[in-house]
Amino acid sequence: ILPVTKCLCNTVLSCCFQVGDRSFPLEAVKQLKELMNMDDHISPHLAETRAASVCANPLLPLVFRPVCQGRERDQVLYKLAHPMRLIYLI
């Protein structure tokens, strides 16, 4: 089970999202969300299919490549792409 996703901001320009022990820059998370939204033809209930599609996209920021190769890929990408599940720490 992964811990809750966090948004850590030191300044407006240096925000990152953290899932477990991994952190991701705000801009990369925004790009991930856009890619996840591009796959609207895939049911949101099929997280594995959606994650596989996003991981195969050449526009995916390189910071997510290790996630795509990991066992928790589906959960990590889902948590990052759904801001309603984020806790903001300032």
N, C-alpha and C positions, 0 to 999 in steps of 0.2 A: 504494500500500500504506500502510495506516495504522499508526502506531506502536502499541506495546502500551498498553493502558488502565492508568491509574494511579489509585490512591486516595491523595489528599493530605490529611493531617489536621494542622492546627495545634493544635487542641484537640478534645475529644470533640464539641463542638457545631458545629464548623466544618469538616466533611469535605466534600470534593468529589471527583468522578471526572473524570479527564481522558482524552480521546481526541484525539490529535493536538494541535492548538492550542486546542481547545474544552474547557471545564470545566463540570461540572454538579453542582448541590448533591445531597448524599446523599438528602434527602427526595424530590427529583424523580426520582432514579434508582430509589428504592423504588417510587414510583407507576408509573413506566415498567414495571418488572418485573411489577407486579400486572396492568397492562393487557396485557402480553405473555402472561401466564399465563391471562388471560380468553379468549384466542383459541386454546384448546387444540384446537378442532375443525380448525384449520389445521395442516397438517403442518409440523414444525419444519424440514424440508428446503426449504420454500418461503419463505425469508427475505423475498423481495420482497413476496409476498402478505401475510405477517404484518406487515411494516413498514407497508405501505399501509393495512391495517386499523387498526393502532395510530395512525397519523398522522391518520386520519379520525375518531378518537374524540374527542369534545368534552372528555373528562376528561383528555386528555393535557396535562401542564404546559406552559405557554407557552414555557419555556426550550428545548423540543425543536422548536418550529415551524421555526426556521431549518434544523435538521437535516433535517426532513421535506421541505424544499424543495431540499435539496442532492443532489449526485450520489452521495455516499457514505452516504446514508441507511440502507440495509440493513445495511452493515457497522458503522456507529456504533451503531445501536440494538441490534444483536445483541451487540456487545461489552459494552455497558452492562447488558444484561439477563442476561448469563451471567457471574456472579461467579467462576466457576472459571478464567476467563481473565484475571483482574485481578491486578496486582502491587500490594501494599500498601506504601506508603512512609511511615514514621513518623519 
